Amino acid sequence: AEKQRHCRLVLTAQRVRHEAPWLAAGSVAAGLMLANYSAPSRCESQNPRLYPKDLEQFLKPSELNPTPVTLPPPFPGLARQQWSQRHVAPILGLPMRGKSHTARELKRYIEFFHGSRAEIFNVMEYQGRGGDEKFFEDLNRFFDTSNSSCDPYDFDQTGSSQGTGGFAIILSSDTVASTQSMWSAHTKWHRRWMAQKLESELKAEVCFIQISVDDPKGDKYLADLAAFRGMDLKESQELINHYQDHYVPIQMDGSEDGTPFIHMMNYTKKMVVNKMMRSFVGSSVCHFLSNLHPFEHKIFLARHGESEFNVEMRIGGDSGLSPRGEEFARRAAEFAKYVVCGEANDLVCVTVTEKDVVSLHEHLVQLCGCLVTCDDWKGFGDSSGAEVNRYMRLKRLQVGWGTDFEDAPKNMDDLRRRLNGAKVATLVLVDGDTSSAGQVPGRLWTSSLRRTIDTAKFIEHPVLTGPDGKPYFQMRGQQFRNMDEVYAGEYDGLTEEDIKQKAPNVIEDRKRDKLGFRYPRGESYYDVIARLESVMSHLERIQQPILIISHQAVLRMMYGWLMHINREAAIETQVPQHMIVKITFDGLGGPPVERRYPLGPMEMADDGQANF
């Protein structure tokens, strides 16, 4: 039996290398993991958390309450009753249509925003004799995680007896080879067989997700995906043509109306939904998928500039910006013009003093009608931690403190005259193409609180002509209350010392369960996650570059979602003030890419919110 199993794994690996070489390493690794996989015992399996860890002390029997409630009502951002059902979603469509991207994002969405269990089952990992039976066994094992035989007060197991649910996504990393499996949804007969088996034997709710693409933008994605996987267009088209000989899409003649399905056409352009909107899970999945596309995202995250409450080390509130915060707002506007709404690669703001101006000619030279840096500026001026590299162009200039930026002189003589007598000045140095500055359509989101709105107040809003010929209002700000800072309730506007006087143990209580700790009459991180769901689903739809100005707690969760970090790790991330974080990703399969732009003024240190 061991030899037969080994042979099946080797044959599968050889087959994958031949038919899908870009997947060989991952598929072999997955096959080896499968060979060594052993089912966990019932008490070893962990269910999704149903309540904050901070509540565990109140859910155990005590002298005052010998028979407490062991499972409190549902909490926002945690697994709800609806997710305790079994759901299976096979994804189908022609090759190179973004099925893998859809599966990955749907899994992350269910885990991050709903705190429920989700898993992707790759049909290609179950090829060979007995593979179909093994596939069904693993599906059943995934769902059967109840721990009713365990200690009901053993909260390390998350303390739930409702552990038979979850969301299983069936996907094939090689659509052509998977047609030999009974678990491939490529024909009407296979879909009917899968639905009957899953519904009758697993008592699961089944929904098929079909992706079809026939517009030019989809063709570009196909070409990009083929290149990413090491194929040329001819090879990818041959793969598609071969699969079309076996593939029967979901029939729209009513013959398949008995089974729920979602048909995504050209990604976000059109969706046909059958029997999905009658349940909480179905409508949630539909809403998320209706916003999902595999094209490039460029997202810029920024905390508001330093506020008056930051200076006083107070949390929350609705104060305005400090003088340093106002300076950051001006610099953020320059960044928005050249980087967010332009083609520039980098932008650095360097503050120089009267003493620095004397030696400025050693670092700038006139070239091609403008002033450019002739070396790497190390130890010259205050760049707030950013790096000034050779051949960056001087584009804008701020003379003094608290004044507006203006176009920079194009030669050293004019620059000296402009800076004559100035005690301090800020130079805006740009790397990359600046010809389209402010002309690339972009978007701007802020919270509804004053300090984020004020941070965006210097951003320009020219009226452009959109691709459809209609006016496009550049960077017209949208305000979202869903993006407001976590509400501190009774502690709103207090310092850490003020809070300790009211509740000496509150800091330690929050450290014990930072995600679940809820301020008295206020919010927890779970509440923030719940109200961010709709905003992040909307963000998935956006295809223009977008600048989001929000708050520490909110940006931690946004950053975690965008960078594929789980919620527990996201709360420990930092988005410093006076810095912009750029995150780019697409549906080709690579990881999200992050780049940070310190803008200043100053590298911001402790703002009194490290423990919050």
N, C-alpha and C positions, 0 to 999 in steps of 0.2 A: 504493500500500500504506500509506503514511504517513497519507493522508487517511482511508482506511477505518479504520485503527486509531484515529485521533483521533475519528471519528464514533462508533465503538463505545464509547469512553470517555465521550463526552458523553452518549450515550443511556443508558449505565449510570448515570451520575451523576444524570440527570434521573429515571430510574426509581426510584433509591434515594430521592431527595428526595420523590417522590410516595408510595411505598409504605412507606418507613421513614424519615421525616424526621429522627428523632433520630440516625440513623446516617450522614446525608448527608456531613457534613464528613469523618468518618473514612474512609468508603468512597471518596470522591473522592480523598482523599490516597493511599489504598492503590492506587487505580487508576493515579494518576500515577506512583507509585513503580514499579508494575509495568511501565508503558510505558517508563520509563527504565532498567529493570533489565537488566543484562548479566551473563551467567554468568561467575563468576570462573574463572581458570585453575586447573588441578589443584594447582599449587604455592601458589596464593594462598589456597585454602580451608584453614581450620583445623579440625582434628579435636579432639574432647574430650581434655583432658589425662589421660594414663594413669598418670603417676607424678609425684612431687613435683619441682619445678624444682631443688631442692637436690641431687638425684641426678645431674644432667646431667654434672657433672665426672667422674663415675665410669663413665659410659656411652660415653665417647669413647675411641678407641684411645690407648694410652700406651706408653712404653718398658717398663713393668712388665707391662702387659696389652694386647698388640697386637690382640686380638680379643675385646673385652668383650661382655657381654650388653647389647644395645641396648634391650630391652623387658623390664623386671623383672616379677615376678608382680604380680597385682592388689593395689591398695592400698585400704583402707577409704575411702569417700567419693569415690572416683574411678571413672571409667567402667570397668566390668568387661566381661569377654568377652561376657556375655549381651546387653549393650546394643550390641554391634557388629553384631547382626542388624537387619534392616529390619522396622519395625513400623508399621502404619497403623491408626488408630482413628477411624472416622467416628462422630460423635455425632448422635443423632436423638431426636425427641420432639416433642410439640406446642409451639407458641410459648409463651414466657414461663414456661419451666420451669427456667431456670438452666443452659442448655446452654453459654452463653458463659462463665459463671463456672466451670463444670466444666472446660472446655477450658483456660482461663487457669491454674487451680490445678494441673491435671495437668501442664501444661508446666513450671511453676515447680518442682513436686515433682521431676520427672525431672532438671532442670538443677541444682537446688540440692543435693539429697541424693544423687544418683547421678552427678553430673558428666557427664551424657550430653547429646547434642544432641536438641533437641525443637523443633518448629515447628508453628504453626497455619496451615492453608490454608483461607482463606475462599472458599467456592464463589461468592459474589457478586462477587468480583473477577475472575471468568472468564466473565462473561456475554457473549453475542453470538457471532458467527460465529468458529469456530475456538477458542472458549473451552475446550471439553472437551479438545482436543488440547494446548493450552497448559498446562492444569492438569496433565496427565500429564507433560509435559516438565519442569515445575517440580518435581514430585514426584521425578522421576528425577534431576534436578540436585541436589536436596537430599540424596539418598542417595549419589550418586556423588561423594564428596569424597576419594577415595583419593589419596595423594601418593607413590605408589610410584616415580614418575619423579624425585622430589626427592632431595636429598642426605639419606641416612639419619641423618647426624649434625647436620643443621640443626635444632636443637631449638627454634628460634623457631616452627617449624611443628608443634610438639608431637611430632614424631618417630615417627609411627605409620603403618604401611602398612595398618592395618585400619580404613580410613576410609569404609566403604560402609554403615555402619549409621546408626541414628537412630530417632526416634519422631515420626511425622507424625500430626497431629490434623486431621481434616477437619470443618469447621464451616460453617454458613451463618448470616450475620448477618441474613438475611431468609428465613425458612423457606418463605414462600409463593412468592416470586419464584424461589427456587432450584429449585423443582420442574421447571423447564424444563431443568435440567442433568442430564447422565448421572451426575454425581458427587453427586447428592442421594440420601440413603439412605432416602427416604420410602416406598418400596414394596418388596415382596419381590423383584420382578424387578430393580429397581435394585441392591439389596443383592447379589443373586446375580451380576449382571454385574460390579459393583465387585470382589467377592471374587475372581472368576475372573481378571480382568485384572491385579489387583495381585499375585496369587499366581503367575500364569504368566509375566507379562512383567517384573515388578519383583522377583520372588522374595521378596516381603514376607509377613510374618505379619499377618493381618487380624483385628481384633476390633471389633465394633460395640458402642457404648455407648448404651443407651436409657434415657431418664429419663421416668418417669410419676408423676403426682401426683394424688391424689384425696382428700386430707384437708384439714380447715379451715385448718391452718397453711400449707399450700401455697397456699390461696386468698388468704391475707393477703399472702404473698410476691408473688403475681401482681398484687395491687392496688398494693403498694409499687413493684414493678418498672414497672408501667404509669405510675404517677405520676412515677417517676424519668425515664422516657422521654417525658414530656409527653403521655401518652394518658389518656383516661378509661376506666372499666371497660367501658363499652359498646363503645368502639372495640376494646379488647383482646379482648373476647369475640367480636366479629365477625371479627377476624383469626383467632382460634382455630377458629371454626366454618367459615370458608372453607378453612383448611388441612386440617381433618378430612375434607373431600370428596376430598382427594388422598392422605391419609396411611393407610398400612397398617403397624401396629406389628409387631414381631417376633412370629412365630407360635409359640405354645407347644404346638402339636400334633405336634411332632417333625419338621415339614417343613423347619425351618431349623437343625436340630441339627448339621448338617455344618460350620457356620461358628462360630467362637468368638464369644460375645457376653456382655455384662454388662447385666443389666436392673436398674436402680436404681429402687425403688418407694418413694415418699415419702422420698427421700434416704436417711437412715441407718436407716430402720425395717426395710427388707427388701431383699434382693438375690438375684437368681437369676443364677448363673454357669454358663456352658457352655464347656467345654474351655479354661478359663483357668488353672486351678490346677496344670497340669502343667509350667509353666515358671517360671523365676525372675522374668522380667519380668511375666508374667501375674499371678502371685500378688502381686507388689509393687504393681501397679496396682490389683488388687482390694482389697488391704488399705487403700490410701490412699483410694480412692473410697468404701469402706464407712464411712468416718468423715466424709466431706465433706457439708456442708450450706450453703445460701446465707443462713442467718439471721444476725442480728447477733452479733458477738463483742465482748466487753469483756475485755481482757487487761491486767493490771497487772504490770509487771516491776520487780523491786527487787533490787539487790545486798544481800548481808548487811551488817549494821552493821559499823562499824570493828572489826577483830579485833586481838588482841594481836600477831599477826604483821604486820598492817598498820602498827602503831605502830613495830615494829622493822624495817620494810622487808624482810620475808622473804616469799618466794613459797610458795604451797601450804600444806602442813601441815594440822592439824586443831585449831587453837587456838580458845579461846573469845573472847567479845567484850570489848572495852575498855570503860571507863566511858562513853565517847561512844557506842560501839556499843549499849550497854544503853539509853541515852536514845533512840536512834533506834528501837529495838525497841518502846519504850513509845509513841512517836509513831506508828509504823506500825500499832499496834493501834487507835489512835484513827481513823486514816485508814481502816482496814479496816471499822470499824463504821459510819462515816458516809458513805463514798464507795463502797467496794467492795460492802458489804452494805447500802447505803442509797441514797437518792435525792439526796444532796447533790452540788453541782457542784464545790465547791472546799473545801479545808481548809488552813489555815495555822497553824503553830505559832510563836508569837512569844515570845522570852525577854526578860524585862524585869528590870532591876536595881532596887535600893532607890531609886535616884535617879529612875528612870523612873516608879515607882509614884506619886510626888508629883504628876505631871502627867497621870496616867491619866484623870482626869475630863474632860480636854480632848479626849479621843479616843473616849470611850464615853458613850452616853446610854441611859437606860432607855426602852424602846419595846415595846409589846405584851407586857408581862410578862417581858422579858429585856433584857440589855444588848447593844447593837449599836454598831458603829463609826459615827461621825458624819462621818468624812472618810477620805481615803486616807492610810495611815500610811507616810510617807516619812521615813526617818531616825529613826524612833522604834522602839526595841527592836531585837532581832536576829531577823529572820524568815528567815535563811539563804538569802536570795535570792528568796524568794516575795513576792508582792504582796498587801498588805492593802487591800481596797477598801471603799467605803462600804456600810453596811447588812449587813455580815457579823455573825453572832451569836456571842457568847461562850458556848460550850457546856461546856467543860471547863477545869480548872485544875490545875496542878502547883505546889505550894509547896515550894521548895527544890530540891535536886538529888538524883536517884536515888530519888525517891518516886513512888508511884502517882498517876495522874490521878484527879480527883474531879469531881463536878458543880459547875459554876460558880455563884456567887451571882447572884441576879436583879436586884440593885440595887447602886448604888455604895457605899452605907454598909456593907452586908454584905461587899462586895469589899474595901473598905479595912480592915475589921476582920480579914478572913481573911489579908490580905497584911501586916498590921502586924508589923514586925520581920523580915520575910523578906529575905534578902540577894539572892535571885534567885527568879523564878517564871516559869512558861511558860503562856501563854494559848492555848487552842485555839479559833480563830475559823472558823466554818463558813458557807458560802454555799449557799443552796438549801434544799430540803425536808429536814427532820430528823425528821419524824414517824415514818418507817419505819426509823430507824437500827437496824442489826443484824437486820432482819427480811427483807431480800431474800436468798434463798438464794444462797450463794457457795461458792467452792472455794479451797483452799489447797494449793499444791505447794511443797516444798522439796527441796534435795539431801539426801544422807545425812550430810553433814558438820555438825559441831557448830555452827559459826558461823551457818549458815542456820536450823537448828532453833531455836537460841537467839533469833534475830531474830524468830521467830514465837511465842515463848512467852507473850507478853502478850495475844495475840488471843483474844477471847471465843468460846465454843463453845456457845451455847444450842441447845436441841433445838426445832426448828420442826415444823410440820405441813406435809408436802410436798403438791404438787398431787394426788397419788394417795391422800392421806389417811394415808400412812405417816410415821413420824418421820423428820425430816431433820436430821442432825447438822451444824449450821452450822460451816463452815470447818474440818472435820475434816481435819487435815493428812495428806497423802500424801508419802512420801519416795521419791525416785528416785535411785539411784546413777548413772543415765544423765545426771543433771544435775550431778554433781560437777565441781569445777574440773578443768581440763586437768592431767593428772598430770605433774609435772616430773621424775619418775624420780630420777636421781642428784642432781639439784639441788633436790629437795623440801626446803623449810625453810631454804634459803640466801638470802643477800642478793645483790644484783647484784655487789657487790665480791667476795664469796666465789666466785661463779661465774666472774668474770673471772680470779681467781687460779688456778682449776682449769683453765679453758679460755679463754685471752685473746681468741680470735676468735669466741667463741660468740654474742655480741650481734650482731656484724656478719653472721654466718652466718644468724641468725634473721631479721634485717631483709631479707636478700636473698630469702628465701622464707618469709614469716611463716606462710602457710597450710601449707606442706609440711614445715617444720622440725620434727623430732621430737627431744624431749629424750632424752638417753642413758637407755635402759631406761624411757622414759616415753612420752608421747603427743604428737601434733601436732594442729593444728586439723582435719585430715581425720579423725582418729580421733574427735574431738568431734562432728563432723557426722554420722559414721556412727552413733554411739550416740544422737544426738538424733532420728534419723528416727522411731523408734517413739513417742517422747514427743510430737513435733510432730504426728504422725498422730493420736494420742489427743487432743491439744489441739484439733484440727479438729472433733472430735465434740462438745466441751463447748459448752453453750448458756448456762450461768450465768456471771456475772462470776467471774473467777479471779485470784488473786494468786499470782505465781510468785516465790519468793526463791531466787536462785542466785548465780553467780559471774561475774566479768568476762568471761572467754573464752567461757563458755557463753552468757551473755546477749548477747554480740556476735552470735553465730550465730542465736540466737532472734530478736533484734531485726532482723537482716538478712532472715530468712525472713518475719517478720510485716509488715515495711515494704517488701517487694518490692525488696530491695537484694541485688545479687549477692554471692557469697562473698568475692571479692577486696576489695570495698568494705566489707563488713561487719566485717572484722577491724580496720578503722581507726576504727570507731564507738566511742563512749564511753557507758557507763552508770554515771554517778558514784555513789559511795556516798551514803547518806542522802538519796536522791531516788527517787521512784516514777514510772515512765513508764507512762502509759495509752495503749493502742493499740486503736482501734475500727475495725471493717470489717465488710462484709457482701457478699452476692453480687449487688448491684444494678449494679455496674460502676464505682463511684467508687473513688478511691485510699484506702488506709488513713490514718487520722487519728491523729496523735500529740499528746499533751499531757504535760508534765512538772510534777511536784509536788515542789519542794524542801521537805523536812521538817526538816532539821537534826538535831542541833545542829551549827552551823557549815557553811559550804560546804566540802566536802572537796576537798583539792587532791591533791598527789602522794602515792600510797601505795606507791611503789617498784615498781610493776608496769607502768609506761609502755612498757618495752621487752619486756614479756612478754604 
